[in-house]
Amino acid sequence: MSQTHHTVTEELKISADKLVDTIRDLLHSGNVTHVVIKNHEGHTIFEIPVTVGLIGFVLAPMLAAIGALAVYAADYTIVVTRSEPPPVV
């Protein structure tokens, strides 16, 4: 019997000075499949579909771009989608 993973979505409200570090930590956690960064008005300003290949190849330039965004607003919301194993019953 195989176990299927399910997705969990959470929102993190953070300040601009923690934006890059938070994204870096999320991408390195391993179970994140999608990240959306929204500004204080709720508009999506950056969307990242996360794959294993993406992390190694695009991480540094992507974090630089996210860092450049951080100067435009004080607060951000990060919407994170994670793939997690089902709860043990």
C-alpha positions as a printed Julia matrix, in Angstrom:
89×3 Matrix{Float64}:
  0.0    0.0     0.0
  1.58   3.27   -1.06
  1.17   6.54    0.77
  0.33   9.61   -1.23
  1.48  13.05   -0.21
 -0.94  15.88    0.31
 -0.35  19.58    0.08
 -0.48  22.09    2.87
 -0.62  25.84    2.27
  0.44  28.41    4.83
  0.89  32.17    4.86
  3.83  33.9     6.54
  3.73  37.63    7.17
  7.25  39.03    7.31
  9.1   42.32    7.14
 11.22  43.23    4.12
 14.49  42.78    6.0
 13.7   39.08    6.54
 12.38  38.36    3.04
 15.49  36.87    1.44
 16.5   34.8     4.48
 12.99  33.41    4.85
 12.78  32.43    1.16
 16.23  30.83    1.34
 15.23  28.8     4.39
 11.97  27.7     2.77
 13.67  26.57   -0.43
 16.24  24.57    1.52
 13.61  22.84    3.65
 13.03  20.31    0.88
  9.26  19.85    1.02
  8.24  23.21   -0.47
  6.66  22.92   -3.93
  5.48  26.47   -4.58
  6.16  29.94   -3.16
  4.24  33.15   -3.85
  5.39  36.54   -2.55
  2.71  39.19   -2.14
  3.15  42.85   -1.27
  1.32  44.62    1.54
 -1.66  45.23   -0.78
 -2.02  41.5    -1.5
 -0.75  41.68   -5.08
  1.45  38.8    -6.24
  4.88  40.17   -7.11
  6.9   36.96   -7.4
  5.91  33.34   -7.92
  8.29  30.4    -7.68
  7.35  26.84   -8.69
  9.99  24.87   -6.82
 11.63  21.8    -8.31
 14.8   20.03   -7.3
 16.62  21.26  -10.42
 15.49  24.83   -9.84
 17.02  25.03   -6.4
 20.56  24.33   -7.54
 20.47  26.17  -10.84
 18.48  29.34  -10.19
 18.66  29.95   -6.45
 21.35  32.67   -6.32
 19.98  34.96   -9.06
 16.43  34.43   -7.79
 17.4   35.47   -4.26
 19.12  38.55   -5.65
 15.92  39.5    -7.48
 13.88  38.95   -4.33
 16.34  41.11   -2.39
 15.85  43.89   -4.92
 12.09  43.67   -4.39
 12.48  44.08   -0.64
 13.29  47.78   -0.95
  9.86  48.59   -2.4
  7.65  47.7     0.56
  7.92  47.18    4.29
  5.8   44.07    4.7
  5.25  40.95    2.63
  3.17  37.82    2.77
  4.72  34.57    1.63
  2.27  31.85    0.61
  4.01  28.48    0.86
  2.72  25.19   -0.52
  4.32  22.09    0.93
  4.06  18.46    0.01
  3.76  16.38    3.16
  3.03  12.75    3.89
 -0.46  12.05    5.15
 -0.94  11.99    8.92
 -0.45   8.63   10.58
 -3.77   7.21   11.69
